[in-house]
Amino acid sequence: MSSFVAAAGGGGPLLEGRAALDWLCVEAFRRKLGRHAGVYAAVLGAITRRQASLRRRLDERRMAELRRIVGDDDLPADFQHMLP
């Protein structure tokens, strides 16, 4: 994912440093595997701990922006423009 973001222009100031990108990737796994929580309970526990660790490395402004981007919907509004 890091290589993809770098090739796409680096992700801008929001993704400076690896913690924000890692948080987004872990969030994607949390959302997907969370739909099958009974099967992936142990993995979701590890994901929760990893996200907490990453959250401590990110400032409040960056975390607020990450939460805005991912939103509460299945497909965040920022990604709607990618649909055909």
C-alpha positions in Angstrom: 0.0 0.0 0.0 2.9 2.3 0.8 4.3 1.9 -2.7 0.9 2.5 -4.3 0.4 5.7 -2.3 3.9 6.9 -3.2 3.3 6.2 -6.9 0.0 8.1 -6.8 1.7 11.2 -5.5 2.4 10.5 -1.9 -1.0 11.1 -0.4 -0.4 14.7 0.5 0.3 16.0 4.0 -2.4 13.9 5.6 -0.3 10.7 5.0 3.1 12.1 5.9 4.7 9.5 8.0 3.8 5.8 8.0 1.4 5.9 11.0 -1.5 7.5 9.1 -1.2 5.1 6.2 -1.0 2.1 8.5 -4.0 3.3 10.4 -6.1 3.5 7.2 -5.0 0.0 6.2 -5.8 -1.5 9.6 -9.2 0.3 9.5 -10.0 -1.3 6.2 -9.2 -4.7 7.7 -11.2 -3.9 10.8 -14.3 -3.0 8.8 -14.1 -6.0 6.5 -13.4 -8.6 9.2 -15.8 -6.9 11.6 -18.6 -8.2 9.5 -17.5 -11.7 10.5 -16.6 -11.0 14.1 -17.4 -14.5 15.3 -14.8 -16.0 13.0 -12.2 -13.3 13.3 -12.5 -12.4 17.0 -8.7 -13.0 17.7 -7.7 -11.0 14.7 -10.0 -8.2 15.5 -8.5 -8.0 19.0 -5.0 -7.6 17.5 -6.3 -5.0 15.0 -7.9 -3.0 17.9 -4.6 -3.0 19.8 -2.6 -2.0 16.6 -5.0 0.9 15.9 -4.7 2.1 19.5 -0.9 2.1 19.1 -1.1 4.0 15.9 -3.6 6.5 17.3 -1.1 7.4 20.0 1.4 8.3 17.2 -1.0 10.6 15.4 -2.0 14.1 16.4 -5.6 15.1 16.9 -5.9 17.0 13.7 -4.7 14.1 11.6 -7.0 11.6 13.5 -10.0 13.9 12.9 -9.2 14.1 9.2 -8.7 10.3 9.0 -12.1 9.7 10.7 -13.7 12.2 8.4 -12.3 10.4 5.4 -13.4 6.9 6.5 -16.8 8.1 7.8 -19.4 5.8 9.1 -20.7 4.5 5.7 -19.5 1.5 3.9 -18.1 3.7 1.1 -16.9 7.1 2.3 -17.9 10.1 0.3 -14.3 10.9 -0.6 -14.3 7.6 -2.6 -17.7 8.1 -4.4 -16.0 9.7 -7.3 -14.1 6.5 -8.1 -17.3 4.6 -9.0 -18.3 4.3 -12.6 
